């Protein structure tokens, strides 16, 4: 004669299972946020490189045009017997070097532009904003800044899953419920006597205790992983903040002194060349030094923005 029996866990088990599943869904959400942050960092970093390359290309174009004009003029003066062969050769060599750098900058800019266009999903060409230093960053040098870091949040989510799993395993050790319909008696047995209700007892308690201990160990491991990640990120954040301070000082120097001196060197050298107080070799050497300072200024802006970008990425504020 057929009968049926159904055993269920203690009702709180199902509530804990639901909470655990919600936390597991949270893992997918945190992973999505982490992926988005990594892509955004990659695209922003690539855009910064494109800004630098585009600005460098424009500076080299100015320098290339100037050197080409000087090289052509020096060639005419050599033909007229006004300068010697060494001066002519030096101007041609300097122009060739700068022209090569300019062509490389053009190729690099086009390459970065294509990469950024692909990553950003843009179908039409675009123009980059001028390379300028971002706003000054003010932050404290402590681990509290890392609470918004996507990786830290992901690891924290694994801790919450472990905590919910401990609660679930503890509730599974509670007595369960059982009910069923038994039809093993005589035909005249009252129907009400055929229904059975009862409580299931966890006789093999050490099995449940083993699951609880395993869940506790998992939680401890996840906490150690989170602490290790935070320590690693804190070191990276400290390094980025130190680099930012160094780059800020360098940037301030070039803004207030370096660029001013470079422009003064270019203007004075041109005046001396036109007045005959200087030859092409000394003129180009002085101009090279001046444009080298301008190049270092662009590098200072790039390095400063890169440090700031790293800090924003590490602190989850990008």
The 8 nearest C-alpha neighbors of each residue, nearest first, counted from 0:
[[1, 182, 183, 2, 181, 184, 3, 185],
 [2, 0, 182, 3, 181, 183, 180, 4],
 [1, 3, 181, 180, 182, 0, 4, 179],
 [4, 2, 180, 179, 181, 5, 1, 178],
 [5, 3, 179, 178, 180, 6, 2, 177],
 [4, 6, 178, 177, 179, 7, 3, 176],
 [5, 7, 177, 176, 178, 4, 8, 175],
 [8, 6, 176, 175, 177, 9, 5, 10],
 [9, 7, 175, 10, 176, 12, 171, 6],
 [8, 10, 175, 11, 12, 174, 173, 176],
 [11, 9, 12, 13, 8, 14, 7, 175],
 [10, 12, 14, 13, 9, 15, 170, 8],
 [13, 11, 15, 10, 14, 170, 9, 167],
 [14, 12, 16, 15, 11, 10, 17, 9],
 [13, 15, 11, 17, 16, 12, 18, 10],
 [16, 14, 18, 12, 167, 17, 13, 19],
 [17, 15, 13, 19, 14, 18, 12, 20],
 [16, 18, 14, 20, 15, 19, 13, 21],
 [19, 17, 15, 21, 16, 20, 14, 22],
 [20, 18, 16, 22, 21, 17, 163, 15],
 [19, 21, 23, 17, 22, 18, 16, 24],
 [22, 20, 24, 18, 23, 19, 17, 25],
 [21, 23, 25, 19, 24, 20, 160, 18],
 [24, 22, 20, 26, 25, 21, 19, 160],
 [23, 25, 21, 26, 22, 27, 20, 28],
 [24, 26, 22, 28, 23, 27, 29, 21],
 [27, 25, 29, 23, 24, 28, 30, 156],
 [28, 26, 30, 24, 25, 29, 31, 23],
 [27, 29, 25, 31, 26, 30, 32, 24],
 [30, 28, 32, 26, 31, 153, 27, 25],
 [29, 31, 33, 27, 32, 28, 26, 34],
 [30, 32, 28, 34, 29, 33, 35, 27],
 [31, 33, 29, 35, 30, 34, 36, 28],
 [34, 32, 30, 149, 36, 31, 35, 29],
 [35, 33, 37, 31, 36, 32, 30, 38],
 [34, 36, 32, 38, 33, 37, 39, 31],
 [35, 37, 39, 33, 34, 38, 40, 32],
 [36, 38, 40, 34, 39, 35, 41, 33],
 [39, 37, 41, 35, 40, 36, 42, 34],
 [38, 40, 36, 42, 41, 37, 43, 35],
 [41, 39, 37, 43, 38, 42, 44, 36],
 [40, 42, 38, 44, 39, 43, 45, 37],
 [43, 41, 45, 39, 44, 40, 46, 38],
 [44, 42, 46, 40, 45, 41, 39, 47],
 [43, 45, 47, 41, 46, 42, 40, 48],
 [44, 46, 42, 48, 47, 43, 41, 49],
 [45, 47, 49, 43, 44, 48, 42, 50],
 [48, 46, 50, 44, 49, 45, 51, 43],
 [49, 47, 45, 51, 46, 50, 52, 44],
 [48, 50, 46, 52, 47, 51, 111, 53],
 [51, 49, 47, 53, 48, 130, 52, 54],
 [50, 52, 48, 54, 49, 53, 55, 130],
 [51, 53, 55, 49, 108, 54, 50, 56],
 [52, 54, 56, 50, 55, 51, 108, 49],
 [55, 53, 57, 51, 56, 52, 50, 58],
 [56, 54, 52, 58, 53, 57, 51, 59],
 [55, 57, 53, 59, 104, 54, 58, 52],
 [56, 58, 60, 54, 55, 59, 53, 61],
 [59, 57, 55, 61, 60, 56, 62, 54],
 [58, 60, 62, 56, 61, 101, 57, 63],
 [59, 61, 63, 57, 58, 62, 64, 56],
 [62, 60, 58, 64, 59, 63, 65, 57],
 [61, 63, 59, 65, 60, 64, 66, 58],
 [62, 64, 60, 66, 65, 61, 98, 59],
 [65, 63, 67, 61, 62, 66, 60, 68],
 [66, 64, 62, 68, 63, 67, 61, 69],
 [65, 67, 69, 94, 63, 68, 64, 70],
 [68, 66, 70, 64, 69, 65, 94, 63],
 [67, 69, 71, 65, 66, 70, 72, 64],
 [68, 70, 66, 72, 67, 71, 73, 65],
 [71, 69, 67, 90, 73, 91, 72, 68],
 [72, 70, 74, 68, 73, 69, 67, 75],
 [71, 73, 69, 75, 74, 70, 68, 76],
 [74, 72, 76, 70, 75, 71, 87, 69],
 [75, 73, 77, 71, 72, 76, 87, 70],
 [74, 76, 78, 72, 77, 73, 79, 71],
 [75, 77, 79, 73, 81, 78, 74, 82],
 [78, 76, 80, 82, 74, 79, 75, 81],
 [77, 79, 75, 76, 80, 74, 81, 82],
 [80, 78, 76, 77, 81, 75, 82, 74],
 [79, 81, 77, 78, 82, 76, 83, 75],
 [80, 82, 76, 79, 77, 83, 78, 75],
 [83, 81, 77, 80, 76, 86, 84, 87],
 [82, 84, 85, 86, 77, 87, 81, 80],
 [83, 85, 87, 86, 88, 77, 82, 89],
 [86, 84, 88, 87, 83, 89, 82, 280],
 [87, 85, 89, 88, 84, 83, 280, 279],
 [86, 88, 84, 90, 85, 89, 73, 74],
 [87, 89, 85, 91, 86, 90, 84, 92],
 [90, 88, 92, 86, 91, 87, 85, 93],
 [89, 91, 70, 93, 87, 92, 88, 94],
 [92, 90, 94, 88, 70, 89, 93, 95],
 [93, 91, 95, 89, 90, 94, 88, 96],
 [94, 92, 90, 96, 95, 91, 89, 97],
 [93, 95, 66, 91, 97, 92, 96, 67],
 [94, 96, 98, 92, 93, 97, 91, 99],
 [95, 97, 93, 99, 94, 98, 92, 100],
 [98, 96, 100, 94, 99, 95, 63, 101],
 [97, 99, 101, 95, 100, 96, 63, 94],
 [98, 100, 102, 96, 101, 97, 95, 103],
 [101, 99, 97, 103, 98, 102, 104, 96],
 [100, 102, 98, 104, 99, 59, 103, 97],
 [101, 103, 105, 99, 104, 100, 98, 106],
 [104, 102, 100, 106, 105, 101, 107, 99],
 [103, 105, 101, 107, 56, 102, 106, 108],
 [106, 104, 102, 108, 103, 107, 56, 109],
 [107, 105, 103, 109, 108, 104, 110, 102],
 [108, 106, 110, 104, 109, 105, 103, 111],
 [109, 107, 105, 111, 110, 106, 52, 53],
 [108, 110, 112, 106, 107, 111, 113, 105],
 [109, 111, 107, 113, 112, 108, 106, 114],
 [112, 110, 114, 108, 113, 109, 49, 115],
 [111, 113, 109, 115, 110, 114, 108, 116],
 [112, 114, 116, 110, 111, 115, 117, 109],
 [115, 113, 111, 117, 116, 112, 118, 110],
 [116, 114, 118, 112, 117, 113, 119, 111],
 [115, 117, 113, 121, 119, 114, 118, 120],
 [116, 118, 120, 114, 115, 119, 113, 121],
 [119, 117, 115, 120, 116, 114, 42, 121],
 [120, 118, 116, 117, 121, 115, 42, 114],
 [119, 121, 117, 118, 116, 122, 115, 123],
 [122, 120, 116, 119, 123, 117, 124, 118],
 [121, 123, 120, 124, 116, 117, 119, 125],
 [122, 124, 121, 125, 116, 120, 126, 117],
 [125, 123, 122, 126, 121, 116, 112, 113],
 [126, 124, 123, 127, 116, 121, 112, 122],
 [127, 125, 128, 124, 112, 129, 50, 53],
 [128, 126, 50, 129, 125, 49, 46, 53],
 [127, 129, 130, 126, 50, 131, 46, 53],
 [130, 128, 131, 127, 50, 54, 53, 51],
 [131, 129, 50, 51, 128, 54, 132, 300],
 [132, 130, 129, 133, 300, 301, 304, 128],
 [131, 133, 300, 304, 134, 303, 130, 301],
 [134, 132, 304, 131, 135, 307, 303, 136],
 [133, 135, 136, 132, 307, 304, 131, 137],
 [134, 136, 133, 137, 132, 307, 247, 243],
 [137, 135, 134, 138, 307, 133, 243, 310],
 [138, 136, 135, 139, 134, 240, 140, 307],
 [137, 139, 136, 140, 144, 240, 141, 310],
 [140, 138, 141, 137, 144, 143, 142, 240],
 [139, 141, 138, 237, 142, 144, 240, 236],
 [142, 140, 143, 139, 144, 233, 145, 237],
 [141, 143, 144, 145, 233, 140, 229, 146],
 [144, 142, 145, 141, 146, 140, 139, 147],
 [145, 143, 142, 314, 146, 141, 147, 139],
 [144, 146, 314, 148, 143, 147, 142, 313],
 [145, 147, 148, 144, 143, 151, 152, 314],
 [148, 146, 315, 145, 314, 149, 152, 144],
 [147, 149, 315, 314, 145, 151, 150, 146],
 [150, 148, 33, 152, 151, 153, 147, 315],
 [151, 149, 153, 152, 148, 154, 33, 228],
 [152, 150, 154, 148, 153, 149, 155, 146],
 [151, 153, 155, 149, 150, 154, 156, 148],
 [154, 152, 150, 156, 29, 151, 155, 149],
 [155, 153, 151, 157, 156, 152, 225, 150],
 [156, 154, 152, 158, 157, 153, 151, 159],
 [155, 157, 159, 153, 154, 158, 152, 26],
 [156, 158, 160, 154, 155, 159, 161, 153],
 [159, 157, 155, 161, 156, 160, 221, 218],
 [160, 158, 162, 156, 161, 157, 163, 155],
 [159, 161, 157, 163, 158, 162, 22, 164],
 [160, 162, 164, 218, 158, 159, 163, 165],
 [163, 161, 159, 165, 164, 160, 158, 166],
 [162, 164, 166, 160, 165, 161, 19, 159],
 [163, 165, 167, 161, 162, 166, 160, 168],
 [166, 164, 168, 162, 214, 167, 163, 211],
 [165, 167, 163, 169, 164, 168, 170, 162],
 [166, 168, 164, 170, 15, 165, 169, 12],
 [167, 169, 171, 165, 170, 211, 166, 164],
 [170, 168, 166, 172, 171, 167, 165, 211],
 [171, 169, 167, 172, 173, 168, 12, 166],
 [170, 172, 168, 173, 169, 12, 167, 8],
 [171, 173, 170, 169, 207, 201, 174, 168],
 [172, 174, 170, 171, 9, 175, 201, 169],
 [175, 173, 200, 199, 201, 9, 198, 172],
 [176, 174, 8, 9, 199, 198, 7, 173],
 [175, 177, 198, 7, 199, 6, 197, 8],
 [178, 176, 6, 197, 5, 198, 196, 7],
 [177, 179, 196, 195, 5, 4, 197, 6],
 [180, 178, 4, 195, 3, 5, 194, 181],
 [179, 181, 194, 3, 2, 193, 195, 4],
 [182, 180, 2, 193, 183, 194, 179, 3],
 [181, 183, 193, 184, 2, 0, 180, 1],
 [182, 184, 181, 0, 185, 2, 193, 1],
 [183, 185, 182, 188, 186, 193, 187, 181],
 [186, 184, 188, 187, 183, 182, 189, 193],
 [185, 187, 188, 184, 189, 182, 183, 190],
 [186, 188, 185, 189, 184, 190, 192, 182],
 [187, 189, 185, 186, 184, 190, 192, 193],
 [190, 188, 191, 192, 187, 193, 186, 185],
 [191, 189, 193, 192, 188, 194, 187, 182],
 [190, 192, 193, 189, 194, 188, 195, 180],
 [193, 191, 190, 189, 194, 188, 195, 181],
 [192, 194, 181, 190, 191, 180, 182, 195],
 [195, 193, 180, 192, 191, 179, 181, 196],
 [194, 196, 179, 178, 180, 193, 197, 181],
 [197, 195, 178, 177, 179, 194, 198, 176],
 [196, 198, 177, 176, 178, 199, 195, 175],
 [197, 199, 176, 175, 177, 174, 200, 196],
 [200, 198, 175, 174, 176, 177, 201, 197],
 [199, 201, 174, 202, 198, 175, 173, 172],
 [202, 200, 203, 204, 174, 172, 199, 173],
 [201, 203, 204, 200, 205, 199, 206, 172],
 [204, 202, 201, 205, 206, 207, 200, 208],
 [203, 205, 207, 206, 202, 201, 208, 172],
 [204, 206, 208, 207, 203, 209, 202, 210],
 [205, 207, 209, 204, 208, 203, 210, 211],
 [208, 206, 210, 204, 209, 205, 172, 211],
 [207, 209, 205, 211, 210, 206, 212, 204],
 [208, 210, 212, 206, 207, 211, 205, 213],
 [211, 209, 213, 207, 208, 212, 214, 168],
 [212, 210, 208, 214, 209, 213, 168, 165],
 [211, 213, 215, 209, 214, 210, 208, 216],
 [214, 212, 210, 216, 211, 215, 209, 217],
 [213, 215, 217, 211, 165, 212, 216, 210],
 [216, 214, 212, 218, 217, 213, 211, 219],
 [217, 215, 213, 219, 218, 214, 212, 220],
 [216, 218, 214, 220, 215, 219, 213, 221],
 [219, 217, 161, 215, 221, 216, 220, 158],
 [218, 220, 222, 216, 221, 217, 223, 215],
 [219, 221, 217, 223, 222, 218, 216, 224],
 [222, 220, 224, 218, 223, 219, 158, 225],
 [223, 221, 225, 219, 224, 220, 226, 218],
 [222, 224, 226, 220, 225, 221, 227, 219],
 [225, 223, 221, 227, 222, 226, 228, 220],
 [224, 226, 222, 228, 223, 227, 154, 229],
 [227, 225, 223, 229, 228, 224, 222, 230],
 [226, 228, 224, 230, 225, 229, 223, 231],
 [229, 227, 225, 231, 226, 230, 232, 224],
 [228, 230, 232, 226, 231, 227, 233, 225],
 [231, 229, 233, 227, 228, 232, 226, 234],
 [230, 232, 228, 234, 229, 233, 227, 235],
 [231, 233, 235, 229, 234, 230, 236, 228],
 [234, 232, 236, 230, 235, 231, 229, 237],
 [233, 235, 237, 231, 232, 236, 238, 230],
 [236, 234, 232, 238, 233, 237, 239, 231],
 [235, 237, 233, 239, 238, 234, 232, 240],
 [238, 236, 240, 234, 239, 235, 233, 241],
 [237, 239, 235, 241, 236, 240, 242, 234],
 [238, 240, 236, 242, 237, 241, 306, 243],
 [241, 239, 243, 237, 242, 238, 236, 244],
 [242, 240, 238, 244, 243, 239, 237, 245],
 [243, 241, 239, 245, 240, 244, 246, 238],
 [242, 244, 240, 246, 306, 241, 245, 303],
 [243, 245, 247, 241, 242, 246, 240, 248],
 [246, 244, 242, 248, 247, 243, 241, 249],
 [245, 247, 249, 243, 303, 248, 244, 250],
 [248, 246, 250, 244, 245, 249, 243, 251],
 [247, 249, 251, 245, 250, 246, 252, 244],
 [250, 248, 246, 252, 247, 251, 245, 299],
 [249, 251, 247, 253, 299, 252, 248, 246],
 [250, 252, 254, 248, 249, 253, 247, 255],
 [253, 251, 249, 255, 250, 254, 256, 257],
 [252, 254, 257, 250, 256, 258, 251, 255],
 [255, 253, 251, 252, 256, 258, 250, 257],
 [254, 256, 252, 253, 251, 257, 259, 258],
 [257, 255, 253, 259, 252, 258, 254, 260],
 [256, 258, 253, 260, 259, 261, 252, 254],
 [259, 257, 261, 260, 253, 256, 254, 262],
 [260, 258, 256, 262, 261, 257, 263, 255],
 [259, 261, 263, 257, 258, 262, 256, 264],
 [260, 262, 289, 258, 264, 263, 259, 257],
 [263, 261, 265, 259, 264, 260, 266, 258],
 [262, 264, 260, 266, 261, 265, 267, 259],
 [265, 263, 261, 267, 262, 266, 268, 260],
 [266, 264, 262, 268, 263, 267, 286, 269],
 [267, 265, 263, 269, 264, 268, 262, 270],
 [266, 268, 270, 264, 269, 265, 263, 271],
 [269, 267, 271, 265, 270, 266, 282, 264],
 [270, 268, 272, 266, 267, 271, 265, 273],
 [269, 271, 267, 273, 268, 272, 274, 266],
 [270, 272, 276, 274, 268, 277, 269, 273],
 [273, 271, 277, 269, 275, 274, 270, 276],
 [272, 274, 270, 275, 271, 269, 276, 277],
 [275, 273, 271, 272, 276, 270, 277, 269],
 [274, 276, 272, 277, 273, 271, 278, 270],
 [277, 275, 271, 274, 272, 278, 273, 270],
 [276, 278, 272, 271, 275, 282, 281, 279],
 [279, 277, 280, 281, 282, 272, 275, 276],
 [280, 278, 282, 281, 283, 86, 277, 90],
 [279, 281, 283, 282, 278, 86, 284, 89],
 [280, 282, 284, 283, 279, 278, 285, 277],
 [281, 283, 279, 285, 280, 284, 268, 278],
 [284, 282, 286, 285, 280, 281, 287, 279],
 [283, 285, 281, 287, 286, 282, 280, 288],
 [284, 286, 288, 282, 283, 287, 281, 289],
 [285, 287, 283, 289, 288, 284, 265, 282],
 [288, 286, 284, 290, 289, 285, 283, 291],
 [287, 289, 291, 285, 286, 290, 284, 292],
 [288, 290, 261, 286, 292, 291, 287, 264],
 [291, 289, 293, 287, 292, 288, 294, 286],
 [290, 292, 294, 288, 293, 289, 287, 295],
 [291, 293, 295, 289, 290, 294, 296, 288],
 [294, 292, 290, 296, 291, 295, 258, 297],
 [293, 295, 291, 297, 296, 292, 290, 298],
 [296, 294, 298, 292, 297, 293, 299, 291],
 [295, 297, 293, 299, 294, 298, 253, 292],
 [298, 296, 294, 300, 295, 299, 301, 293],
 [297, 299, 295, 301, 296, 300, 302, 294],
 [298, 300, 296, 302, 250, 297, 301, 303],
 [301, 299, 303, 297, 298, 132, 302, 304],
 [300, 302, 298, 304, 299, 303, 305, 297],
 [303, 301, 305, 299, 304, 300, 298, 306],
 [302, 304, 246, 300, 306, 305, 301, 243],
 [303, 305, 307, 301, 306, 302, 308, 300],
 [304, 306, 308, 302, 307, 303, 301, 309],
 [307, 305, 309, 243, 303, 308, 304, 239],
 [306, 308, 304, 310, 305, 309, 311, 303],
 [307, 309, 305, 311, 306, 310, 304, 312],
 [310, 308, 312, 306, 307, 311, 313, 305],
 [311, 309, 313, 307, 312, 308, 314, 239],
 [310, 312, 317, 316, 308, 314, 309, 313],
 [313, 311, 309, 315, 317, 310, 314, 308],
 [312, 314, 310, 311, 315, 148, 309, 236],
 [315, 313, 145, 148, 311, 144, 312, 316],
 [314, 316, 148, 147, 312, 313, 317, 311],
 [317, 315, 311, 314, 312, 147, 313, 148],
 [316, 311, 312, 315, 308, 40, 36, 314]]
